[in-house]
Amino acid sequence: MTSKPKKRRKLPPAPKKRVGFERVMVYLVALFVFVLPLFVWPTSTEYGYSKSIFALVAVSLLLILWAGWALVKGEWRIRVPWISVPVLGFVVASLFSLIRATNGRMVIQSLTLVVFFFLFYLVVTQFVKEKKDVTLILYSLLLSAFLASLYGLLQYLGVMRGAFGKSGLQELISTMGNRNYLGEFLACLLFPAVILIVRLHSRLLRTLAIGLVAFSFGTALLVHQTSVLVALATAFVLFLVGIAIFRPIEPIRRNRAWLVGLFAVLALTFAIEAPSGPLNSLVGLSADTKGSWLARLWSENSGKVRSWDWWVGWEMLRDHPLVGVGLGNYKIEFLPYKAQFLASPRGAGYDFYIARAAQAHNEYVQVAAELGALGIVALLALLVTIPVSLWRRLRRNRDEADRFDLLLMGAGVVSFLVVALVGFPAHLPAASLVLVLTLGLASSRAYGEGAEVEVSLKGWPLAGVATATVVVCLAVSVLAGRDFSGDVLLGRGIRELQAGQLQLAAADLKASAALDFSPSQVYYHLGTLEAKQGRYQEAAAYLEKCLTRFVAENVYLNLANLAVNSGDTAKARQNVDLLLATRPFPELEIQGELLKALIFVRQGDSDTAIRELEALAQAQPDFEKPYIILGDLYRARGLTSKARQNYEQALTLIKGKLTTARAKLTPGATLRAEEYAAARDEVDLLTREKEATETGLAKLSSP
């Protein structure tokens, strides 16, 4: 008798693996670091600006989610690394800088970005807990860097449109807006990215990582930025020192084949793409350079120009030693302090034109100029706390693989700090992201505990802080959205102004000024628009606003011109003198000298005016305006022969320039919008000058 087989009991279905909130946050962080370097908005006026707005909104979302999760749990545990203390000091110094700031809104705007990048740092330290989180986030950033590098290379080769629609180094702007910005971003990333090659288990992913690192390294060479090479070399030396001290031998031995492969690929890349590489002439990617290494370092990075910017920052610090001129206000104060520096014995040696600088091209100098002694103390505290915190984590972590990772991250931080000596990576969202992310990963639980304290909020404190976080993040996001809308309208208004659509431009520019939290150059364009329509008082009012928001050489020139036309010679002389004291671009300097002569005409001092105009005509024989005014002055004195001679010389120059300018506007000519607008304005101006000159000649012939 056989027994029936027993029926197998059905097992309950295995529970689906749930993705916890912390994992979602890690994925969102990875998505954020992938998108930000690539984020551009076609109608925005500046790539870095659009990245900043994206960062504010994205970090706000992360913070709101974190606050909501804490409310659901009933407790908010926040890891506060030691670095937080000097950052808080920097915030306090920034608030004190409001005391002397010309534009307080610019301080608040700049400080908001600093605070939100720091809050992103806290998010990273809180939610990154495993090595797989580190590799996921770093791979996302490396992929983003590869795409940005590929885009830049295609622009260099002329396959994709760059800055001017041609090919060559000047086209390479990638998604950063400037080849140097791309180089600084890559310099900060390359060392931390090596973690992927020693941490990943997949051969395919490791091989791909080597290729991505090498490609990014090649692009860093391609931008021809010597400071990037110096930063990488310095970081590599200090990395070797760290290896000697902490001896993470096991991960090096275990991954020696991969590391040798990486080194070989990087060496080959250097040989092909470095300016001094032996193979660069075969591929034609690098220009030939001559001179000593130190000479190239100084000249290729515009050393004397950079030192000018630093001395201007020193003048700011001397005037406001305690609190500086205000966070973000360097660009506003630059031209007045440039004139002050040039009037000093030290400034006498700078006998060449240097453009208005929005940044000091040295983050340490800029902090000193904008925040004074308080900012210097906060910066020094940060520069001490970072290596001390990293040292503590290295000493407390006995895992050699972790030590190797931390040393690579430290090398990335060193690259950033070295580049900051001649650049401004802290003002670039993509480069700042790499620094903040690297510090956040190094301070995370993935590499143990240490150099931190933990704060726990429950009950009413939790509810209050969480509510405040949500309210502030929503407010910042709304303001950022308005600001961004204003920037888009500004870009559209500029294009309409260039196309001669004055009514449309006026509506968009005024709407932009209303939306922008801290409007600046929009007032310059509104002033230009009002002047084109003959409303000179309104134009002067807008340009006066620029003196505390957007201080450029053209602002002084246009204000002086409007003042001359309205008869306010005192204001005209004030603006002309300041313009000329800054040693502006030669064309602007010529216009300034002409205005100075016109001021003498308005004051009734025709003798001095004639001397000034004769000297200007002799120095600039191709400039027609002095001849026109001299013709008028000589005609008024009854000196017909001299008047006719100057009128005829002016008319000859005008006809030649008109022919050239009109040729630019012929059908089929390829001009950018700003080039077309400049050519059209030149034709209009020359036509008016031609009519005025012919009228003057006709009056000489009449009885």
Order of alpha helices (4+ residues) and beta strands (2+ residues): alpha-alpha-beta-alpha-alpha-alpha-alpha-alpha-alpha-alpha-alpha-alpha-alpha-alpha-alpha-alpha-alpha-alpha-alpha-beta-alpha-alpha-alpha-alpha-alpha-alpha-alpha-alpha-alpha-alpha-alpha
